[in-house]
Amino acid sequence: MSAYLCSPEHIAVLAARLFPNDPEKAVRTAKILAKENVKSIMYRYDDCTTPDKACQAFLRMTYETYIAQTTALTQDETLQANALAFTTPRVLGMIHCLNYQSFEHAEWKTSRKLLDKLVAQLDANWSTEFEGWELDPAELT
């Protein structure tokens, strides 16, 4: 298996989608997701023995900068608005990506619970995204 470090933007979008009306929870969630992803990198790669080494190897920034950028982006009003405009399939893809990048270590279930909550929210809203849209079976041939 392999793993990589998801960008601060990637994680901020997911946190903003999960808690669109609660910036404090969104920031706490973003930090948890970012830290889980870093733990996975450290577990997977022998040369990434510290959070700083993991962040330097993948994003060429310190761990402190990674967390700070993730936090700042999660609070950014433009990112929040853009995150809410992402389609359900796009967000689901981002969730699956982060989940895959974070499951290398034994404690990954913390981030998995948060991602499962976001999937449940998306499922609940899925049908409203496509109201009025109908597929003509002839278009499939």
CYANA upper distance limits for C-alpha pairs under 8 A (distance plus 0.5 A):
  2 SER  CA     44 ARG  CA      7.70
  2 SER  CA    101 GLN  CA      8.34
  3 ALA  CA     40 SER  CA      7.84
  3 ALA  CA     41 ILE  CA      6.68
  3 ALA  CA     44 ARG  CA      7.62
  3 ALA  CA    100 TYR  CA      8.05
  3 ALA  CA    101 GLN  CA      5.44
  3 ALA  CA    102 SER  CA      8.05
  3 ALA  CA    104 GLU  CA      8.23
  4 TYR  CA     41 ILE  CA      7.06
  4 TYR  CA     58 PHE  CA      7.30
  4 TYR  CA    101 GLN  CA      6.43
  5 LEU  CA     37 ASN  CA      6.74
  5 LEU  CA     38 VAL  CA      7.16
  5 LEU  CA     41 ILE  CA      7.49
  5 LEU  CA     54 ALA  CA      8.45
  5 LEU  CA     55 CYS  CA      7.82
  5 LEU  CA     58 PHE  CA      6.55
  5 LEU  CA     59 LEU  CA      7.88
  5 LEU  CA    101 GLN  CA      7.50
  6 CYS  CA     10 HIS  CA      6.71
  6 CYS  CA     11 ILE  CA      7.44
  6 CYS  CA     34 ALA  CA      8.38
  6 CYS  CA     37 ASN  CA      7.79
  6 CYS  CA     98 LEU  CA      7.18
  6 CYS  CA    101 GLN  CA      8.05
  7 SER  CA     11 ILE  CA      7.08
  7 SER  CA     59 LEU  CA      8.15
  8 PRO  CA     12 ALA  CA      6.50
  8 PRO  CA     34 ALA  CA      8.17
  8 PRO  CA     66 TYR  CA      7.09
  8 PRO  CA     67 ILE  CA      8.12
  8 PRO  CA     69 GLN  CA      6.55
  8 PRO  CA     70 THR  CA      4.82
  8 PRO  CA     73 LEU  CA      7.71
  9 GLU  CA     13 VAL  CA      6.59
  9 GLU  CA     70 THR  CA      7.09
  9 GLU  CA     73 LEU  CA      7.01
  9 GLU  CA     74 THR  CA      8.45
 10 HIS  CA     14 LEU  CA      7.15
 10 HIS  CA     94 MET  CA      7.64
 11 ILE  CA     15 ALA  CA      6.78
 11 ILE  CA     30 ALA  CA      6.44
 11 ILE  CA     33 LEU  CA      7.32
 11 ILE  CA     34 ALA  CA      7.20
 11 ILE  CA     70 THR  CA      7.35
 11 ILE  CA     98 LEU  CA      8.40
 12 ALA  CA     16 ALA  CA      6.47
 12 ALA  CA     30 ALA  CA      6.38
 12 ALA  CA     70 THR  CA      6.30
 12 ALA  CA     71 THR  CA      7.79
 12 ALA  CA     73 LEU  CA      6.34
 12 ALA  CA     74 THR  CA      4.99
 12 ALA  CA     79 LEU  CA      8.39
 13 VAL  CA     17 ARG  CA      6.63
 13 VAL  CA     74 THR  CA      7.43
 13 VAL  CA     79 LEU  CA      7.43
 13 VAL  CA     80 GLN  CA      7.45
 13 VAL  CA     83 ALA  CA      5.68
 14 LEU  CA     18 LEU  CA      6.65
 14 LEU  CA     30 ALA  CA      8.22
 14 LEU  CA     83 ALA  CA      8.07
 14 LEU  CA     91 VAL  CA      7.82
 14 LEU  CA     94 MET  CA      8.11
 14 LEU  CA     95 ILE  CA      7.77
 14 LEU  CA    118 LEU  CA      8.46
 15 ALA  CA     19 PHE  CA      6.70
 15 ALA  CA     20 PRO  CA      8.45
 15 ALA  CA     26 ALA  CA      5.41
 15 ALA  CA     27 VAL  CA      7.56
 15 ALA  CA     29 THR  CA      6.35
 15 ALA  CA     30 ALA  CA      5.80
 15 ALA  CA     74 THR  CA      7.32
 16 ALA  CA     20 PRO  CA      5.61
 16 ALA  CA     23 PRO  CA      8.14
 16 ALA  CA     26 ALA  CA      6.15
 16 ALA  CA     74 THR  CA      6.57
 16 ALA  CA     80 GLN  CA      6.19
 16 ALA  CA     83 ALA  CA      7.10
 16 ALA  CA     84 LEU  CA      8.27
 17 ARG  CA     80 GLN  CA      8.13
 17 ARG  CA     83 ALA  CA      6.68
 17 ARG  CA     84 LEU  CA      6.64
 17 ARG  CA    118 LEU  CA      8.02
 18 LEU  CA     26 ALA  CA      7.50
 18 LEU  CA    117 LYS  CA      8.18
 18 LEU  CA    118 LEU  CA      5.97
 18 LEU  CA    121 GLN  CA      8.29
 19 PHE  CA     23 PRO  CA      7.35
 19 PHE  CA     25 LYS  CA      6.90
 19 PHE  CA     26 ALA  CA      5.70
 20 PRO  CA     26 ALA  CA      7.85
 20 PRO  CA     80 GLN  CA      7.77
 20 PRO  CA     84 LEU  CA      8.38
 22 ASP  CA     26 ALA  CA      6.74
 23 PRO  CA     27 VAL  CA      6.63
 23 PRO  CA     74 THR  CA      8.18
 23 PRO  CA     75 GLN  CA      6.98
 24 GLU  CA     28 ARG  CA      6.80
 25 LYS  CA     29 THR  CA      6.46
 26 ALA  CA     30 ALA  CA      6.56
 26 ALA  CA     74 THR  CA      7.21
 27 VAL  CA     31 LYS  CA      6.75
 27 VAL  CA     71 THR  CA      6.17
 27 VAL  CA     74 THR  CA      6.49
 27 VAL  CA     75 GLN  CA      7.65
 28 ARG  CA     32 ILE  CA      6.82
 29 THR  CA     33 LEU  CA      6.66
 29 THR  CA    114 LEU  CA      8.22
 30 ALA  CA     34 ALA  CA      6.52
 30 ALA  CA     70 THR  CA      7.18
 30 ALA  CA     71 THR  CA      7.24
 30 ALA  CA     74 THR  CA      7.59
 31 LYS  CA     35 LYS  CA      6.53
 31 LYS  CA     67 ILE  CA      6.98
 31 LYS  CA     70 THR  CA      7.73
 31 LYS  CA     71 THR  CA      7.42
 32 ILE  CA     36 GLU  CA      6.62
 32 ILE  CA    110 THR  CA      8.47
 32 ILE  CA    111 SER  CA      7.40
 33 LEU  CA     37 ASN  CA      6.75
 33 LEU  CA    111 SER  CA      6.10
 34 ALA  CA     38 VAL  CA      6.82
 34 ALA  CA     67 ILE  CA      7.49
 34 ALA  CA     70 THR  CA      8.13
 35 LYS  CA     39 LYS  CA      6.64
 36 GLU  CA     40 SER  CA      6.79
 36 GLU  CA    102 SER  CA      6.39
 36 GLU  CA    108 TRP  CA      6.82
 36 GLU  CA    110 THR  CA      8.33
 36 GLU  CA    111 SER  CA      7.02
 37 ASN  CA     41 ILE  CA      7.00
 37 ASN  CA     98 LEU  CA      7.91
 37 ASN  CA    101 GLN  CA      6.77
 37 ASN  CA    102 SER  CA      4.99
 37 ASN  CA    103 PHE  CA      8.49
 38 VAL  CA     42 MET  CA      6.76
 38 VAL  CA     51 PRO  CA      6.77
 38 VAL  CA     54 ALA  CA      7.00
 38 VAL  CA     55 CYS  CA      7.84
 38 VAL  CA    102 SER  CA      8.16
 39 LYS  CA     43 TYR  CA      6.61
 39 LYS  CA     51 PRO  CA      7.95
 39 LYS  CA    102 SER  CA      8.00
 39 LYS  CA    105 HIS  CA      7.19
 40 SER  CA     44 ARG  CA      6.56
 40 SER  CA    101 GLN  CA      7.46
 40 SER  CA    102 SER  CA      5.58
 40 SER  CA    103 PHE  CA      6.83
 40 SER  CA    104 GLU  CA      5.35
 40 SER  CA    105 HIS  CA      5.63
 40 SER  CA    108 TRP  CA      8.28
 41 ILE  CA     45 TYR  CA      6.48
 41 ILE  CA     48 CYS  CA      7.38
 41 ILE  CA     54 ALA  CA      6.73
 41 ILE  CA    101 GLN  CA      8.42
 41 ILE  CA    102 SER  CA      8.21
 41 ILE  CA    104 GLU  CA      8.02
 42 MET  CA     46 ASP  CA      7.56
 42 MET  CA     47 ASP  CA      8.42
 42 MET  CA     48 CYS  CA      5.46
 42 MET  CA     49 THR  CA      6.08
 42 MET  CA     50 THR  CA      7.15
 42 MET  CA     51 PRO  CA      7.55
 42 MET  CA     54 ALA  CA      6.73
 43 TYR  CA     48 CYS  CA      8.43
 43 TYR  CA    104 GLU  CA      7.05
 43 TYR  CA    105 HIS  CA      6.32
 44 ARG  CA    104 GLU  CA      6.82
 44 ARG  CA    105 HIS  CA      8.19
 45 TYR  CA     49 THR  CA      8.22
 47 ASP  CA     53 LYS  CA      8.08
 48 CYS  CA     53 LYS  CA      5.51
 48 CYS  CA     54 ALA  CA      5.28
 48 CYS  CA     57 ALA  CA      8.04
 49 THR  CA     53 LYS  CA      6.97
 49 THR  CA     54 ALA  CA      7.76
 50 THR  CA     54 ALA  CA      6.85
 51 PRO  CA     55 CYS  CA      6.73
 51 PRO  CA     62 THR  CA      8.46
 51 PRO  CA     63 TYR  CA      6.14
 52 ASP  CA     56 GLN  CA      6.47
 52 ASP  CA     61 MET  CA      8.19
 52 ASP  CA     62 THR  CA      5.55
 52 ASP  CA     63 TYR  CA      5.17
 52 ASP  CA     64 GLU  CA      8.28
 53 LYS  CA     57 ALA  CA      6.46
 53 LYS  CA     62 THR  CA      8.21
 54 ALA  CA     58 PHE  CA      6.94
 54 ALA  CA     63 TYR  CA      8.32
 55 CYS  CA     59 LEU  CA      5.98
 55 CYS  CA     60 ARG  CA      6.70
 55 CYS  CA     61 MET  CA      6.18
 55 CYS  CA     62 THR  CA      6.24
 55 CYS  CA     63 TYR  CA      6.05
 55 CYS  CA     66 TYR  CA      7.57
 56 GLN  CA     60 ARG  CA      4.47
 56 GLN  CA     61 MET  CA      5.40
 56 GLN  CA     62 THR  CA      6.39
 56 GLN  CA     63 TYR  CA      8.24
 61 MET  CA     65 THR  CA      6.66
 61 MET  CA     66 TYR  CA      6.99
 62 THR  CA     66 TYR  CA      6.70
 63 TYR  CA     67 ILE  CA      6.73
 64 GLU  CA     68 ALA  CA      6.54
 65 THR  CA     69 GLN  CA      6.41
 66 TYR  CA     70 THR  CA      6.63
 67 ILE  CA     71 THR  CA      6.56
 68 ALA  CA     72 ALA  CA      6.56
 69 GLN  CA     73 LEU  CA      6.48
 70 THR  CA     74 THR  CA      6.63
 71 THR  CA     75 GLN  CA      7.04
 72 ALA  CA     76 ASP  CA      6.76
 73 LEU  CA     79 LEU  CA      7.11
 74 THR  CA     79 LEU  CA      7.64
 74 THR  CA     80 GLN  CA      7.52
 75 GLN  CA     79 LEU  CA      8.40
 75 GLN  CA     80 GLN  CA      7.85
 76 ASP  CA     80 GLN  CA      6.72
 77 GLU  CA     81 ALA  CA      6.69
 78 THR  CA     82 ASN  CA      6.64
 79 LEU  CA     83 ALA  CA      6.38
 80 GLN  CA     84 LEU  CA      6.89
 81 ALA  CA     85 ALA  CA      7.05
 82 ASN  CA     86 PHE  CA      7.07
 86 PHE  CA     90 ARG  CA      6.82
 86 PHE  CA     91 VAL  CA      7.01
 87 THR  CA     91 VAL  CA      6.87
 88 THR  CA     92 LEU  CA      6.52
 88 THR  CA    122 LEU  CA      6.89
 88 THR  CA    126 TRP  CA      7.30
 88 THR  CA    129 GLU  CA      8.45
 89 PRO  CA     93 GLY  CA      6.67
 90 ARG  CA     94 MET  CA      6.88
 91 VAL  CA     95 ILE  CA      6.65
 92 LEU  CA     96 HIS  CA      6.68
 92 LEU  CA    119 VAL  CA      7.51
 93 GLY  CA     97 CYS  CA      6.61
 94 MET  CA     98 LEU  CA      6.72
 95 ILE  CA     99 ASN  CA      6.53
 95 ILE  CA    115 LEU  CA      6.88
 95 ILE  CA    119 VAL  CA      8.39
 96 HIS  CA    100 TYR  CA      6.56
 97 CYS  CA    101 GLN  CA      6.72
 98 LEU  CA    102 SER  CA      6.56
 99 ASN  CA    103 PHE  CA      6.71
 99 ASN  CA    111 SER  CA      8.02
 99 ASN  CA    112 ARG  CA      7.08
 99 ASN  CA    115 LEU  CA      7.95
102 SER  CA    108 TRP  CA      6.67
102 SER  CA    111 SER  CA      8.20
103 PHE  CA    107 GLU  CA      8.49
103 PHE  CA    108 TRP  CA      5.60
103 PHE  CA    109 LYS  CA      8.24
104 GLU  CA    108 TRP  CA      7.77
108 TRP  CA    112 ARG  CA      6.89
109 LYS  CA    113 LYS  CA      6.61
110 THR  CA    114 LEU  CA      7.35
111 SER  CA    115 LEU  CA      6.68
112 ARG  CA    116 ASP  CA      6.48
113 LYS  CA    117 LYS  CA      6.79
114 LEU  CA    118 LEU  CA      6.99
115 LEU  CA    119 VAL  CA      6.75
116 ASP  CA    120 ALA  CA      6.72
117 LYS  CA    121 GLN  CA      6.85
118 LEU  CA    122 LEU  CA      6.71
119 VAL  CA    123 ASP  CA      6.58
120 ALA  CA    124 ALA  CA      6.74
121 GLN  CA    125 ASN  CA      7.00
122 LEU  CA    126 TRP  CA      6.24
123 ASP  CA    127 SER  CA      8.35
125 ASN  CA    129 GLU  CA      7.35
126 TRP  CA    130 PHE  CA      7.89
127 SER  CA    131 GLU  CA      7.12
135 LEU  CA    139 GLU  CA      7.93
136 ASP  CA    140 LEU  CA      8.05
137 PRO  CA    141 THR  CA      8.03
